[in-house]
């Protein structure tokens, strides 16, 4: 991505303080267009330190908006960066209260025309949806990227009820982030008092997440699916098929009753102008068009893309690669969702997917516990993971799974939507894991995962067959002629999903089971959108002193059957003026192939900031393992000023896998 030629000089910006009703202040950076005219304002609302950690990336987006006549603000929420207060968890009610107050304050400023928009990715995308549901009068539109409407169904913590190791990693990362201090260059000598308040006031956020293993009031808070009608402003929802949150975009397009637009590319957890895996697009231009429509031309809004509801990437020729840089394919567009397209039903045979029903005998699904080793991360490249995080060739996991294949395809075969499994099965234990992968297999045998699904099943009764309808993650994809479609089933998917404490196979009746594939409508090809190039404003001056480094290492002890995945990383060391900052970490995931209770996750994190005469370091440790049938979480936090510890604490708690909601 390149800075635009019309933005060769960084747009002026300043640091400001936003007062809250209780007397607290929030730290923000403001980019304003030139001149004295009143303009709309766009806010990005996240906890990631606007004066250092995100300052470079912030300048590239917010400077671009300002150059197009929109005031743009990056605000650190309460308890983060140089803002007052303590931050203890995600999406708290007081965070939303603060946002409503901040929006009112911004709308009342003499440089603002009274119209405000929200933009955000991940936390900021969640916040945009949640704040929109509060209906602040000045909020006229939002852009939400890589977020979800349902915090339990498919957030980083749980998927289909399965505990995700990505959530453990993110919990360790957030624990480190909320312990970071204010900068004395910004807040003066108050910084020690503010830091001590934070250190004394926080606990590992992972404790709250593990204490709520079922969908209850904890997760319903902040889940806008509880009342879609609460959102009454236009919504532009953005993400990628490789990200963990793409299904939410389709649900928002289905259930919202406001002007809305969806965009799903091949990307993972990044804004589309960074486009990873590629191709990247001119996302900031799309945002400016959205803001002009809803924040500037509100009385007579111009159409955006002829009212096309949804633009999607139809991938093809996927090659599973842990360093995935690009996914081939093409754009398509739809004016409605869901689509009334056709379906293609494939029945299970003995290792086959076929047009007609079979009389295949029941079979036991009993995978080794390291099935899933080549899965990659649930959400590649997010804040909770490092390194080459995409899936690898799926053949090792296919060999640990029960697989059903079509014959070689006579012609390309397109799908768009959620494949649905109809299964008849019986459980041998009270709870088990159901993992299903839809793969494309090339003539040379290479297997690439197109989509997948996870479900933690609880038995209505032991050894009694029952029927289950199970949707996989939605996807747009073209299977190539000559390739085969493979469905792989397993009762383990580690390290992506945490296993049950006990061996938990289940039995499948193939003769009563089927896979239904959603067919793509051919006419949408004629509506394909054309996007501009990926551009931005130039970044503020900075220096990368040392680059980012990462490793993803797998070791196996053939004697014990133990497998370890080690993820080792160094953050880039960045210099902004006299300030330098960086960090590092190590994550180790361990399991024995025949013992689910042997699963362990151990994560060490460190973050540091320094300038002449000042240095602070935060170190955290997070360990999760089984203690009988309970999950035992052990955490620690140490903070140093210079070489001297100023705070140290340990936490230890146990959690049941099942709690009634």
C-alpha positions in Angstrom: 0.0 0.0 0.0 1.3 3.4 -1.0 0.6 6.9 0.2 -1.4 8.9 -2.4 0.5 11.5 -4.4 -2.0 14.1 -3.3 -1.1 13.5 0.3 2.7 13.9 0.2 2.7 16.0 3.4 1.2 14.6 6.6 -2.0 16.3 7.5 -1.7 18.4 10.7 -2.9 16.7 13.8 -2.9 17.5 17.5 -3.4 15.7 20.8 -6.5 16.7 22.7 -8.3 15.7 25.9 -12.0 14.8 26.0 -13.7 15.5 29.3 -16.3 13.0 30.7 -19.2 13.7 33.0 -17.4 12.1 36.0 -14.4 14.4 35.6 -12.1 11.8 33.9 -10.3 12.7 30.7 -9.7 10.6 27.6 -6.6 11.0 25.5 -7.2 11.5 21.7 -5.5 12.6 18.6 -7.4 14.9 16.1 -6.8 15.3 12.4 -8.7 18.4 11.0 -9.2 19.6 7.5 -7.8 22.9 6.6 -10.0 26.0 6.9 -12.7 27.1 9.3 -15.7 25.3 7.8 -17.6 23.0 10.1 -17.2 19.3 9.1 -18.3 15.9 10.1 -16.2 13.9 12.5 -15.2 10.2 12.5 -14.0 8.4 15.6 -12.0 5.2 16.1 -12.5 4.1 19.7 -10.0 1.5 21.0 -7.6 0.8 23.9 -4.3 0.5 22.1 -2.3 3.7 22.9 -2.9 6.4 20.3 0.3 8.3 21.1 2.7 5.4 20.5 1.7 1.8 19.8 -0.9 2.6 17.0 0.4 6.1 16.1 1.9 5.2 12.8 -1.1 3.3 11.5 -3.5 5.8 12.8 -1.8 8.6 10.9 -2.3 6.7 7.6 -6.0 6.3 8.0 -7.1 9.4 9.9 -4.8 11.7 7.9 -6.5 10.4 4.7 -10.0 11.2 6.0 -8.9 14.7 7.1 -7.5 15.4 3.6 -10.9 14.5 2.2 -12.7 17.1 4.4 -13.6 14.9 7.5 -12.3 15.5 11.0 -10.9 12.3 12.3 -10.2 11.2 15.9 -8.4 8.3 17.5 -9.5 8.0 21.1 -8.0 5.7 23.8 -10.8 4.4 26.0 -10.8 4.7 29.8 -7.9 2.9 31.4 -5.8 2.7 28.3 -2.9 4.8 27.0 -2.8 8.2 28.6 -6.6 8.2 29.4 -7.7 8.2 33.0 -9.0 5.2 34.8 -8.6 1.4 34.8 -9.6 -1.1 32.1 -10.6 -4.5 33.4 -12.3 -6.3 30.4 -13.8 -6.0 27.0 -16.9 -4.0 26.1 -17.9 -2.9 29.6 -21.0 -0.8 30.1 -19.0 2.2 31.3 -17.0 2.0 28.1 -20.2 2.5 26.1 -21.4 5.3 28.5 -18.1 7.1 27.9 -18.4 6.7 24.1 -21.9 8.2 24.2 -20.6 11.2 26.2 -17.6 11.6 23.9 -19.7 11.6 20.8 -21.9 14.4 22.3 -18.9 16.4 23.2 -17.3 16.1 19.7 -20.6 16.9 18.0 -20.8 20.2 20.0 -17.3 21.4 19.0 -17.2 24.5 16.8 -15.3 22.6 14.1 -17.9 19.8 13.9 -21.2 20.0 11.8 -22.9 17.8 14.4 -22.7 14.6 12.4 -20.4 11.8 13.8 -19.4 8.4 12.4 -17.6 5.5 14.1 -15.0 3.3 12.4 -13.2 0.4 13.9 -11.6 -3.1 13.4 -11.8 -5.9 16.0 -12.4 -4.1 19.3 -13.2 -0.9 17.5 -15.6 -2.8 15.2 -17.4 -4.4 18.2 -17.6 -0.9 19.8 -19.1 0.6 16.7 -22.0 -1.9 16.7 -22.5 -1.7 20.5 -22.4 2.1 20.6 -24.8 2.3 17.6 -27.2 0.2 19.6 -27.2 2.9 22.3 -28.4 5.4 19.6 -26.4 8.6 20.5 -28.3 11.4 18.6 -25.2 12.6 16.8 -24.1 9.2 15.5 -25.2 9.0 11.9 -23.3 6.0 10.5 -20.7 3.3 11.3 -18.0 1.2 9.6 -17.4 -2.1 11.5 -14.6 -4.4 10.5 -13.8 -7.9 11.7 -16.4 -7.9 14.5 -19.4 -9.9 15.5 -23.0 -9.4 16.6 -22.8 -12.4 18.9 -20.0 -12.4 21.5 -20.4 -16.1 22.4 -21.3 -17.7 19.1 -18.2 -16.8 17.1 -15.9 -14.4 19.0 -12.3 -15.4 19.8 -13.3 -17.0 23.1 -15.6 -19.8 22.0 -16.8 -21.2 18.7 -19.8 -23.5 18.7 -19.3 -23.8 22.5 -15.6 -25.0 22.0 -13.0 -23.1 24.0 -10.5 -21.6 21.6 -6.8 -21.4 22.2 -6.8 -18.1 20.3 -8.9 -16.8 23.1 -6.3 -17.9 25.7 -3.6 -16.2 23.6 -5.7 -13.0 23.3 -6.5 -13.1 27.0 -2.7 -13.2 27.7 -2.2 -10.4 25.3 -4.9 -8.2 26.8 -3.7 -8.9 30.3 -0.3 -7.4 29.3 -1.9 -4.5 27.4 -4.1 -3.3 30.3 -1.1 -3.2 32.6 0.8 -0.7 30.4 1.4 2.7 32.0 0.6 6.2 30.9 3.5 8.2 29.4 5.0 10.9 31.7 5.7 13.0 28.7 1.9 13.2 28.2 0.5 13.2 31.7 3.4 14.5 33.8 4.2 13.2 37.3 0.8 11.7 37.7 1.9 8.8 35.6 3.1 6.7 38.6 -0.1 7.2 40.5 -2.2 6.4 37.4 -0.1 3.3 36.7 -0.3 2.0 40.2 -4.1 2.4 40.1 -4.2 0.3 37.0 -1.9 -2.4 38.4 -3.9 -2.7 41.6 -7.2 -2.7 39.8 -6.8 -5.3 37.1 -7.0 -9.1 37.1 -6.5 -11.6 34.2 -9.5 -11.0 31.8 -9.3 -14.7 31.0 -10.8 -15.5 34.4 -14.1 -13.9 33.4 -14.2 -15.6 30.1 -13.6 -19.1 31.6 -16.1 -18.4 34.3 -18.8 -18.2 31.6 -18.5 -21.3 29.4 -22.1 -21.1 28.2 -24.1 -18.3 26.5 -25.4 -16.3 29.4 -26.0 -12.7 30.4 -22.2 -12.1 30.4 -22.0 -12.8 26.7 -25.4 -11.3 25.8 -24.1 -8.0 27.0 -22.5 -6.3 24.0 -24.1 -8.8 21.5 -26.3 -6.7 19.3 -28.0 -9.8 17.9 -30.1 -9.6 21.1 -31.9 -6.6 19.5 -31.0 -5.8 16.0 -33.7 -3.1 15.9 -31.7 -1.1 18.4 -29.4 -0.1 15.6 -31.0 2.7 13.6 -28.0 4.2 11.7 -26.5 3.0 8.5 -24.0 0.1 8.9 -21.0 -0.8 6.6 -19.8 -4.2 7.7 -16.4 -5.4 6.5 -14.2 -8.5 6.8 -12.6 -11.4 5.1 -13.3 -15.2 4.6 -9.9 -15.9 6.3 -10.9 -13.9 9.4 -12.8 -15.5 12.3 -15.7 -13.0 12.1 -17.0 -13.2 8.5 -20.3 -15.0 9.4 -21.4 -11.9 11.3 -21.4 -9.8 8.2 -24.0 -12.0 6.6 -26.1 -12.1 9.7 -26.1 -8.2 9.9 -27.1 -8.1 6.2 -30.0 -10.5 7.0 -31.3 -8.9 10.2 -30.6 -5.2 10.2 -33.4 -3.0 9.0 -31.3 0.1 8.1 -29.3 1.2 5.1 -26.4 -1.3 5.1 -23.6 -2.6 3.0 -21.4 -5.8 3.4 -17.9 -6.4 2.0 -16.1 -9.8 2.4 -12.7 -10.2 0.8 -10.1 -12.9 1.0 -8.5 -11.2 4.0 -7.8 -12.0 7.6 -8.0 -9.7 10.6 -6.9 -6.5 8.9 -8.4 -3.4 7.2 -8.8 -4.2 3.5 -6.3 -1.6 2.4 -3.7 -3.7 4.0 -5.3 -6.8 2.3 -3.7 -9.9 3.8 -4.0 -12.4 2.1 -4.2 -10.2 -1.0 -5.4 -8.6 -3.1 -5.8 -5.4 -1.1 -8.3 -2.8 -2.2 -8.9 0.9 -1.9 -10.8 0.6 1.3 -10.3 4.2 2.5 -11.9 5.5 -0.7 -14.9 3.3 0.0 -15.1 4.7 3.6 -14.9 8.3 2.3 -17.8 7.6 0.0 -19.8 6.2 2.9 -19.0 9.2 5.1 -19.9 11.6 2.4 -23.2 9.9 1.9 -24.3 9.7 5.5 -22.4 12.5 7.3 -22.3 15.2 4.6 -25.2 14.7 2.2 -27.7 13.5 4.8 -30.6 15.4 3.3 -30.1 14.0 -0.2 -27.7 11.1 0.1 -26.1 9.9 -3.2 -26.3 6.2 -4.0 -23.3 4.0 -3.1 -22.6 1.3 -5.7 -26.1 1.4 -7.0 -27.5 0.1 -3.7 -25.6 -3.2 -4.0 -26.0 -4.9 -0.7 -23.0 -7.2 -0.6 -19.7 -7.6 -2.4 -17.9 -10.9 -1.9 -14.7 -12.5 -3.0 -15.1 -15.9 -4.7 -11.8 -17.7 -4.1 -10.3 -20.4 -6.2 -7.1 -22.4 -6.6 -6.4 -22.3 -2.8 -3.1 -23.7 -1.8 -2.9 -24.2 2.0 0.2 -22.3 3.1 1.1 -21.1 6.6 2.5 -17.9 5.1 -0.5 -17.3 2.8 0.1 -14.1 0.9 -2.7 -14.2 -1.7 -5.8 -16.1 -2.6 -6.8 -16.2 -6.2 -10.4 -15.4 -7.2 -12.7 -12.6 -8.4 -15.3 -10.2 -7.0 -19.0 -10.7 -7.2 -21.9 -8.6 -5.9 -25.5 -9.2 -4.7 -28.4 -6.9 -4.3 -30.0 -9.1 -1.6 -29.1 -11.6 1.2 -29.8 -14.3 1.8 -30.0 -15.4 -1.8 -32.6 -17.8 -3.1 -30.0 -19.9 -4.8 -29.9 -23.6 -5.4 -28.5 -26.4 -3.2 -26.5 -29.5 -4.0 -27.0 -32.4 -1.7 -24.3 -35.1 -1.3 -24.9 -38.3 0.7 -22.3 -40.1 2.7 -21.1 -43.5 1.5 -18.3 -45.6 2.7 -15.6 -42.9 2.4 -17.5 -41.2 -0.4 -19.7 -38.2 -1.1 -22.2 -39.2 -3.7 -25.5 -38.3 -5.3 -27.5 -41.2 -4.0 -28.1 -42.4 -0.5 -26.0 -45.4 0.7 -26.3 -48.3 3.1 -22.9 -47.6 4.7 -22.4 -49.1 8.1 -22.0 -47.0 11.3 -18.5 -45.9 12.1 -16.7 -44.6 15.2 -15.1 -41.2 15.0 -12.1 -41.4 17.3 -9.2 -39.1 16.3 -5.8 -38.7 18.0 -5.8 -35.6 20.2 -3.2 -33.8 17.9 -5.7 -33.8 15.0 -5.8 -30.2 14.0 -2.1 -29.6 14.2 -2.0 -28.0 10.7 -5.2 -25.9 11.3 -3.4 -22.6 11.8 -4.9 -19.9 14.0 -8.7 -19.3 14.4 -8.0 -15.7 13.5 -4.7 -15.3 11.7 -2.6 -12.1 12.3 -4.9 -10.8 15.1 -3.6 -9.2 18.3 -3.5 -12.6 20.0 -1.2 -14.5 17.6 2.1 -14.2 15.9 4.0 -15.9 13.1 3.0 -18.0 10.1 -0.5 -18.5 11.3 -2.5 -19.8 8.3 -3.4 -23.4 7.6 -0.9 -25.8 6.1 -1.5 -28.8 3.8 -4.4 -30.6 5.4 -3.2 -34.1 4.6 -1.8 -34.8 8.1 -5.2 -33.9 9.7 -7.1 -35.7 7.0 -5.1 -38.8 8.0 -6.3 -38.4 11.6 -10.0 -37.9 10.5 -12.9 -39.8 9.0 -13.0 -38.5 5.4 -15.6 -38.6 2.6 -14.6 -37.6 -0.9 -16.4 -36.9 -4.2 -14.9 -38.2 -7.4 -12.9 -35.7 -9.6 -15.2 -32.9 -10.6 -16.1 -32.7 -14.3 -16.4 -28.9 -14.3 -15.8 -26.0 -11.9 -18.2 -26.0 -8.9 -19.1 -22.7 -7.2 -20.5 -22.3 -3.7 -21.6 -19.2 -1.7 -23.0 -19.4 1.8 -22.8 -21.9 4.6 -22.5 -25.6 3.8 -24.8 -27.6 6.1 -24.2 -31.0 7.6 -27.1 -33.3 8.4 -25.7 -36.0 10.7 -27.0 -39.0 12.6 -24.7 -39.7 15.5 -24.5 -41.1 19.0 -22.2 -40.0 21.8 -20.3 -42.3 24.1 -19.7 -39.5 26.7 -21.7 -36.6 28.1 -19.7 -34.1 26.0 -17.6 -34.2 22.9 -16.1 -32.1 20.1 -17.4 -32.2 16.5 -15.0 -30.7 14.0 -15.9 -30.7 10.3 -13.6 -29.5 7.5 -14.5 -29.0 3.9 -11.4 -29.3 1.7 -10.4 -29.2 -1.9 -8.0 -32.0 -2.9 -5.9 -31.7 -6.1 -4.9 -34.6 -8.3 -1.5 -34.7 -6.6 -3.2 -35.2 -3.2 -2.7 -31.7 -1.7 -5.6 -30.9 0.6 -6.6 -27.3 1.4 -9.3 -26.3 3.9 -12.0 -24.2 2.2 -14.2 -23.8 5.4 -14.9 -25.6 8.6 -17.1 -25.8 11.7 -16.8 -26.6 15.4 -19.4 -27.7 17.9 -19.1 -28.8 21.5 -21.9 -31.4 21.8 -23.7 -32.4 25.0 -25.4 -35.8 24.8 -29.2 -35.9 25.2 -28.5 -39.5 26.2 -25.5 -41.9 25.9 -25.3 -44.3 23.0 -28.7 -43.2 21.6 -28.7 -42.0 17.9 -30.0 -38.5 17.2 -30.1 -36.2 14.2 -28.2 -32.9 14.0 -28.1 -30.1 11.5 -24.8 -28.3 11.6 -23.8 -25.3 9.5 -20.1 -24.7 8.7 -18.7 -21.2 8.3 -20.0 -19.5 5.2 -17.6 -19.1 2.3 -17.5 -18.1 -1.4 -15.4 -20.5 -3.4 -14.9 -22.2 -6.8 -13.7 -25.9 -6.7 -11.6 -26.6 -9.8 -12.4 -29.1 -12.4 -10.5 -32.3 -11.8 -10.3 -31.7 -8.1 -12.2 -33.6 -5.4 -14.4 -32.2 -2.5 -13.5 -33.7 0.8 -15.4 -33.6 4.1 -13.3 -34.5 7.1 -14.8 -35.3 10.5 -13.0 -35.6 13.8 -13.6 -35.4 17.6 -10.5 -33.3 18.2 -9.2 -30.1 16.7 -6.2 -29.1 18.8 -4.5 -26.7 19.2 -7.3 -24.5 17.7 -9.9 -25.9 20.2 -9.4 -27.1 23.8 -10.2 -30.8 24.2 -12.6 -32.5 26.7 -10.9 -33.8 29.8 -11.8 -37.4 28.9 -11.6 -39.5 25.8 -14.8 -38.7 23.9 -15.4 -40.6 20.6 -18.8 -40.5 18.8 -20.5 -42.8 16.3 -21.7 -41.7 12.9 -24.4 -43.3 10.7 -23.2 -42.3 7.2 -26.3 -43.8 5.5 -28.4 -41.2 7.4 -26.0 -38.3 6.9 -25.5 -35.7 4.1 -23.7 -32.5 3.1 -25.7 -29.7 1.5 -23.6 -27.2 -0.5 -25.1 -23.7 -1.3 -24.8 -23.0 -5.0 -23.7 -19.5 -6.2 -26.0 -17.7 -8.6 -24.2 -17.3 -12.0 -25.9 -13.9 -12.6 -24.0 -12.2 -9.8 -20.8 -12.4 -11.9 -22.2 -9.6 -14.0 -22.4 -7.3 -11.0 -18.8 -7.5 -10.0 -17.5 -4.3 -8.3 -14.3 -2.6 -9.3 -12.2 -1.1 -6.4 -9.5 1.5 -6.5 -5.9 0.8 -5.5 -5.0 0.5 -1.8 -3.8 4.0 -0.7 -3.4 6.0 2.5 -2.0 9.2 3.9 1.8 9.0 4.6 2.7 7.8 8.1 4.2 10.0 10.7 8.0 9.9 10.9 9.2 6.7 12.7 12.0 4.2 12.6 11.9 0.4 12.9 15.0 -0.2 14.9 14.7 -4.0 14.8 12.2 -5.9 12.6 9.5 -8.3 13.8 10.6 -11.9 14.0 8.5 -15.0 14.5 8.8 -18.8 14.5 6.2 -21.5 14.6 7.9 -24.8 15.7 6.4 -28.3 16.1 8.2 -31.0 18.1 7.1 -34.5 18.7 8.3 -37.0 21.4 7.9 -40.3 19.7 8.3 -42.2 23.0 5.7 -40.4 25.0 3.4 -39.3 22.1 3.6 -35.7 23.2 3.4 -32.9 20.6 4.3 -29.3 21.3 3.6 -26.3 19.1 5.8 -23.4 20.1 5.1 -19.8 18.8 8.0 -17.5 19.5 8.0 -13.8 18.5 9.7 -10.5 18.9 7.7 -7.3 18.2 9.4 -4.7 16.1 11.3 -2.2 18.1 9.9 1.2 17.0 11.3 4.7 17.6 9.0 7.7 17.7 11.2 10.7 18.5 13.0 9.9 21.7 10.6 7.1 22.6 11.4 3.5 21.8 9.0 0.5 22.5 8.7 -3.1 21.7 8.0 -6.5 23.2 8.3 -10.3 22.8 6.6 -13.5 23.8 6.5 -17.2 23.7 3.5 -19.5 23.5 3.6 -23.3 24.0 0.7 -25.7 23.4 1.3 -29.3 24.4 -0.8 -32.5 24.3 -0.4 -36.3 24.1 -2.1 -38.0 21.2 -3.9 -40.5 23.5 -4.6 -38.2 26.5 -6.8 -35.1 26.2 -6.3 -34.3 29.8 -2.6 -33.7 29.1 -3.4 -30.5 27.2 -1.5 -27.4 28.4 -1.1 -23.9 27.2 1.7 -21.7 28.5 2.2 -18.1 27.4 4.8 -15.5 28.4 4.5 -11.9 27.3 6.7 -8.8 27.8 6.2 -5.2 26.7 8.5 -2.2 27.3 8.7 1.5 26.7 11.8 3.7 27.2 13.3 7.2 26.5 16.3 8.7 28.1 15.9 8.7 31.9 12.7 6.5 31.8 12.0 2.8 31.2 9.1 0.6 32.1 8.6 -3.2 31.5 5.5 -5.4 31.9 5.8 -9.2 32.1 2.9 -11.6 32.3 2.6 -15.3 32.5 -0.6 -17.3 31.6 -0.9 -21.1 32.1 -4.0 -23.3 31.5 -4.2 -27.0 32.2 -6.6 -29.6 33.5 -6.8 -30.3 37.2 -9.1 -33.4 37.2 -12.3 -32.2 35.4 -11.6 -28.6 36.1 -9.6 -26.1 34.1 -6.9 -24.5 36.2 -5.7 -21.0 35.2 -2.5 -19.7 36.8 -1.5 -16.1 35.9 1.2 -13.6 37.1 2.1 -10.0 36.5 5.3 -8.2 37.2 5.9 -4.5 36.5 9.3 -2.8 36.6 10.5 0.8 36.5 14.0 0.7 35.3 15.3 -2.6 36.8 13.3 -2.3 40.0 10.0 -4.3 40.4 7.2 -1.9 41.4 4.4 -4.5 41.4 4.0 -8.3 41.4 1.0 -10.5 41.8 -0.1 -14.1 41.1 -3.6 -15.5 40.5 -4.8 -19.1 40.6 -8.4 -20.2 39.9 -10.2 -23.4 38.7 -13.2 -23.5 36.4 -15.7 -26.2 35.5 -16.2 -26.8 31.8 -20.0 -26.6 32.2 -22.0 -23.9 34.1 -25.8 -23.5 33.7 -26.6 -20.3 31.9 
